[in-house]
Amino acid sequence: MNQQETRNLLALSHRLGTTPRRVLIAAARMTEQPELDLPESLRRLRSAGVQGNASIDACERLMLTPIDSYARDALGTALFALWQGSGQTD
C-alpha cells in the first residue's frame, strides 16, 4: 500500500470504529464471496469494534502475508465498497 492508501484505510477503520486489519479482512472476504451483503459486513465491522477475538486475530496474521498482484484490484474494489457503504446510516 502506498501512503495515501494507508491513510484511507486508517480513516475507514476510524469511521467504522474498528481496526485497519479487520477492515482488510472484511474486504478480503468480500473479494472471495462477492455475494456477501454490504450492510451486513458493515454491521459486523461496527459491532466488532476493537475487542480481541482469537479467530479474528488468526485471520489478521494471515493478512500480513503479501497480496499477489492479481488480487489487488479486487481488494481495492472491496475496500471502496466498504468506504462508500460506511457513510450510509443503518
C-alpha positions as CSV (number, residue, x, y, z in Angstrom):
1,M,0.0,0.0,0.0
2,N,1.2,3.5,-0.7
3,Q,0.9,6.3,1.8
4,Q,-2.5,7.6,0.5
5,E,-4.0,4.1,0.6
6,T,-2.7,3.7,4.2
7,R,-4.3,7.0,5.2
8,N,-7.6,5.9,3.6
9,L,-7.5,2.6,5.4
10,L,-6.9,4.3,8.7
11,A,-9.7,6.8,8.0
12,L,-12.1,4.0,7.1
13,S,-11.2,2.0,10.2
14,H,-11.8,5.1,12.4
15,R,-15.1,5.7,10.6
16,L,-16.2,2.1,11.3
17,G,-14.8,2.1,14.9
18,T,-12.6,-0.9,14.3
19,T,-9.0,-1.8,13.4
20,P,-7.4,-1.5,9.9
21,R,-6.7,-5.2,9.9
22,R,-10.4,-6.0,10.5
23,V,-11.3,-3.8,7.6
24,L,-8.8,-5.6,5.4
25,I,-10.2,-9.0,6.5
26,A,-13.7,-7.8,5.6
27,A,-12.5,-6.6,2.2
28,A,-10.7,-9.9,1.6
29,R,-13.9,-11.8,2.5
30,M,-15.8,-9.7,0.0
31,T,-13.4,-10.5,-2.8
32,E,-13.8,-14.2,-2.1
33,Q,-17.5,-14.1,-1.6
34,P,-19.0,-11.3,-3.7
35,E,-22.5,-12.4,-2.7
36,L,-21.8,-11.1,0.8
37,D,-24.3,-8.4,1.9
38,L,-22.5,-5.0,2.3
39,P,-24.8,-3.7,5.1
40,E,-24.2,-7.0,7.0
41,S,-20.5,-6.7,6.5
42,L,-20.5,-3.1,7.8
43,R,-22.7,-4.1,10.8
44,R,-20.3,-6.9,11.7
45,L,-17.3,-4.5,11.5
46,R,-19.0,-1.9,13.6
47,S,-20.1,-4.4,16.2
48,A,-16.7,-6.0,16.5
49,G,-15.1,-2.7,17.5
50,V,-11.5,-3.1,18.7
51,Q,-12.2,-6.0,21.0
52,G,-9.9,-9.0,20.8
53,N,-11.1,-12.3,19.3
54,A,-8.9,-15.4,18.7
55,S,-10.3,-16.3,15.3
56,I,-10.1,-12.7,14.1
57,D,-6.5,-12.4,15.4
58,A,-5.6,-15.6,13.5
59,C,-7.1,-14.1,10.3
60,E,-5.2,-10.9,10.9
61,R,-1.9,-12.7,11.0
62,L,-2.8,-14.3,7.6
63,M,-3.5,-10.8,6.2
64,L,0.1,-9.8,6.9
65,T,1.3,-12.0,4.1
66,P,1.8,-10.2,0.8
67,I,-1.1,-10.0,-1.6
68,D,-0.5,-11.2,-5.2
69,S,-0.9,-8.5,-7.8
70,Y,-3.9,-10.2,-9.4
71,A,-5.8,-9.8,-6.1
72,R,-5.0,-6.1,-5.6
73,D,-7.8,-4.9,-7.9
74,A,-10.5,-7.0,-6.2
75,L,-9.3,-6.0,-2.8
76,G,-9.3,-2.3,-3.8
77,T,-12.8,-2.7,-5.1
78,A,-14.0,-4.3,-1.9
79,L,-12.3,-1.5,0.2
80,F,-14.0,1.1,-1.9
81,A,-17.4,-0.6,-1.4
82,L,-16.8,-0.6,2.4
83,W,-15.9,3.1,2.3
84,Q,-18.9,4.0,0.3
85,G,-21.2,2.0,2.4
86,S,-19.8,3.2,5.7
87,G,-21.2,6.7,5.1
88,Q,-24.7,5.3,5.0
89,T,-27.0,5.2,8.0
90,D,-28.0,1.7,9.1
